């Protein structure tokens, strides 16, 4: 078969190993596996699922969904406080990124990443034939705005920012975003706000002023609907019209749309659960910081980044998995050697992780 030349050197997105595979490899039962590597919510939305159950037999599943996703758009509009014409629902945030990249990236054009950051930005751009320009973050992981702006040329189409940033947990500063938007009005600036509900800080209001600003959000994190695959874009009315030209007509399914509508009508539950996670995050950060050999970074998301100052982070990661605790090993990222990322979970899961890592630090 003849395939694209790209695939002779392309690095794909690193998929998470399924829980059943981890259990089989380490001789564990499936219910012994605690996932603290995916940045998803530990709260199963049973109330919403029961609500969906009462409606599911009446759904016209034999038909395609409304291609405008009107009901979902209206609920997102109510939630974020912007007009419906500024909103595009997507199949998770990843499809939102793909739509944006398909709209702006030609073969040979460039996109700038504030690195390290979410790797799917790179994957989407490279699959479209674009080139990635990585601008390393400062030592405190804040965006290197001078470096970003000095790297812009006639080939630059997109600047990707992530706030709070995955995997570092810090936000993009308001003044930094304003500076970028003002100095390069002909370059699209994408801000991934997947973890917005944990930080409470958003740039959505700036879409009223800047046509080149695109915000990406998801219901996979704080809403606890990662399996439903619902994301959305918020941008200016004119930019939304442009992006809709690249949007697939029916990538969201009828059942997920209805579940998302139910969830968006119950934002109080999302706020309550997010506050629990933030409280747990600070408790875990304080206890982790007290352990020897670890440097723990502040975070405004639902995860913590930490560095093993002395010892083998890969071995620590392996030992945790052998005991059923799965966290993210970031050692393959040059800027994050010896770094690990842990998702904040239920208190009992967090306590098990803390107790285990304290014991394992003596071994590694």
Buried (B, 14 or more C-beta within 10 A) or exposed (E): EEEEEEEEEEEEEEEEEEBEEBBEEBEBEEEBBBBBBBBBBBBEBEEBEEBBEEEBEEBEEEEEBBEEBEBBBBBBBEBBEBEBEBBBBBBBBBBBBBBBBBBBBEEEBBBBBBBBBBBBBBBBBBBBBBBBBBBBBEEEBBBBBEBBBEBBEEEBBBBBBBBBBBBBBBBBBEEBBBBBBEEBEEBBBBBBBBBBBBBEBBBBEBBEEBBBBBBBBBBBBBBBBBEBBBBBBBBBBEBBEBBBEBBEEEBBBBBBBBBBBBBBBBBEBBEEBBEBBBEBBBBBBEBBBEEEBBEBBBBBBBBBBBBBEEBBBBEBBBBBBBBBBBBBBBBEBEEBEBBBBBBBBBBEBBBBBBEBBBEBBEEB
